[in-house]
Amino acid sequence: MTHELSFWRKYFFSEDHKVIGMQYIITGLIMAAVGGWLAYVFRYQLAYPGASIPLYGELGPAQFNSFITNHGMIMVLWVAMPLLLSGLGNLLIPLMIGTDDMAFPTVNMISIWIFILSGIILIAAFFVPGGAFGGGWTLYPPLSAGGYRNTNPEFFTALFSGTSLFILAVALEIVAMLMGGINFLVTVINKRAPGMTAFRIPLIIWFICIASLDFMFSVAPLVAGAVMLLFDNILGTGFYDPARGGDPILFQHLFWFFGHPEVYVILLPSIGAVAEVVSVFSRKPLFAYNTIVKLALVSAVLAVIVWAHHQFISGIDPRMATFFSVGTIIISIPFAGIFLSYMATLWGGSIRFTMPMIWALGMIGTFLIGGLTGLFLGSNAWDMFAHDTYFIVAHFHYTLIPVSLYGFFTACYYWFPKFFGIMLSTALGKLHFWLTFVFFTGFAFPLFFFGLKGAQRRVYDFSAFSELMEDPYVLINQVSTICAILLMLSQFIWIYSVVAALRKRKSSDPIGDNPWNANTLEWQAPSPPPHGNFETAPEVFHGPYEYSVPGHETDFHPQNKPIPNS
Amino acid sequence: MEIFPESASSYSSDIDNLFWLIMVFVGIAFVASLIILIYPLIKNHHSKVPRAEYITGNQKKHLKWIVIGMVLMAISDFAILFIEHGTWAKTQEHVPDDVELHVSVIGKQWNWVFIYPGPDKKLNTADDVVVDQLNSELHIPINKNIKVDIKARDVVHSMFVPAFRFKYDAIPGRTVTRWFRATKEGKYDLSCAEICGVLHSNMRNFIVVESQEQYEEFLSNLYQSQ
């Protein structure tokens, strides 16, 4: 089934799921550098208002707004999604369910190129007259529907404005992700290896499917909302203009109906990777695997009915807000079950502190703070004070950074040997982990206190607010900024480690196909897997987490080999 | 050191107490989770335990631990909801009847506009007084219920008075009525908490809480200046 392909077909317009997965990850990392650069510039402004920023110069309020706006959108839609959902999904689904490729390889190829195009459009918006959109990543109209400029420009000026390009980029990104999501679901439903029954599918694949379902269920309203917003901008319609019978709150509902499930869309693949790693390096079955799947389904359903907790104080009926408060807070119940199952997996295990395991444990520990601070914000009475303050900023960085950074590195250190045939350095890995952990805490934790003092988000310069310019709040902002910069610089250790490993690849000893002694099917394929993945199509005989089965010498049983005497 | 801003409204201490109450539940959950996470890492290092136990966690005797954890979480959740709902209902669902001042606060790019009722003490009549200035002050009497109509002229703003623990979005096309009662004299920030354009962070006015006499004097000066 393998045949020679030209250079372009092999590395650029490839239909191989592994190449497409890598393309998603590389694009995501490039966009992470862009988002990180924006964060560096505006964090510097917050710590040292009005100072000339090294390598940038002075930052005006309009640029500040567009930088925070684009930082938010890039980190969610152009970094977390391609790294976790599309990247891991593409790389792992065919390998872990034991098939040669995705169900629709061509659709898959088109999806990555639409995704890259959407990223280019987003960045191009910085260079059009008037600059990039700066009304917050949530795109609330009327600010995003002409409220940002006060004139009514003609059609083409409006079409190529920063606002329109921003909306267009978001819409295209969603199209790309939809193609990926359809592919993931169809592949998992139709292309599983013989014997791969529902409850023999590795948890990460379950979670990617649930995430795709949540995404596809919630995204249509956002696309409709975005199209109406684009029409308001370029055609002069009034969907969100109260003067012409529209309603700005409508967009907030459409946005958050997508925006909240989106958190679970990136959370689930990430904690899926954590689950695989925790089980393998405890040498123990994943505790209550079937129950975890069911709890994740429950939380995915709850995730789509809690969106208005972003709007407790945005003009919805206060009695309605109570419903959303209850829904939000009870999401903690299935997640308590999921995370307790992860921790229970450790009990009675034989724990190996490999690099993926350290990242996975770091992810669980750090995410605890993010998850539990959600209980404060879910209480609508307290949210009245905390809404739109730095408390929220600290909270969602404590959820999204463990999810997208720690979760991605858990997966990267774990599957790197599969895709490149070489391990990443453990010494450099430990340095990378501890610096990331310390600087992330130094960056995000102080911001809780800044928010508790009543500092609202998206403020260009706090100099006018005397209470927030006293000690220790000046110091808090400076510590946070310095730690954020060091956090970004620490990631160069990982880049160095990857480059060093790839350079040594030819000269070092082969590590074998299954260096971690894992059960799941991807480890039974050659490292790196060739086009088509498996030499012979695998057949599955048991679940993915049969570690340390009593009465056997080895403590692992690959899914494609029957367990003797059972 | 005080971690919250100054406390100057009848319900600001309710909101602060809510924080500490939730903190008790969250703190216990956090410490318990860390113990459950870290204990096996120390006890079950592979040098001490070379081979893991085979526990799938699917049997009732094992699964019960997860169920107990979820039940405890559910109890905490509903305890939090039960207590916080009282504060929510008090601040949001009912506006008190005995209102001393009914005033409009209108967001625009980039300052807050205040509309006081005229000498007839009724808002939305011909003699209303409009104050539309950068960094202007809203004067209110102490220990009296104030009813605010929150509106916006151009884009979404959010009326944020940290000292009152009060925040509500100002939405174009809507009038939202909320209330507060100041309990401490002083001058407090009234800023905008929702990004509203280039000079969002310049949008900053003040609320001045003063005695009934000072407030009445302020009002008569205001009416005379018309």
Interface residues (C-beta under 8 A of the other chain):
Chain A: P61 A62 N65 G134 G135 G136 Y140 P141 P142 L143 G147 Y148 P242 A243 G246 D247 P248 I249 S282 R283 K284 P285 L286 F287 A288 Y289 N290 T291 I313 S314 G315 P318 R319 A321 T322 S325 V326 I329 I330 S332 I333 P334 A336 G337 F339 L340 S341 M343 A344 T345 L346 W347 G348 G349 S350 I351 R352 F353 L361 I364 G365 L368 I369 L372 T373 L375 F376 S379 N380 A381 W382 M384 F385 H387 D388 T389 F449 L452 K453 G454 Q456 R457 R458 V459 Y460 D461 F462 A464 F465 E467 P472 Y545 Y547 S548 V549 P550 D555
Chain B: M1 I3 F4 P5 E6 D14 I15 L18 F19 I22 F25 V26 A29 F30 S33 L34 I36 L37 Y39 P40 L41 N44 H45 H46 V49 P50 R51 A52 E53 Y54 I55 T56 G57 N58 H62 L63 W65 I66 V67 G69 M70 L72 M73 A74 S76 D77 I80 L81 E84 H85 T87 W88 A89 T91 Q92 E93 D154 V155 V156 S158 F160 P162 A163 R165 F166 K167 Y168 D169 I171 P172 G173 R174 V176 D189 S191 C192 A193 E194 I195 C196 G197 V198 L199 H200 S201 N202 R204
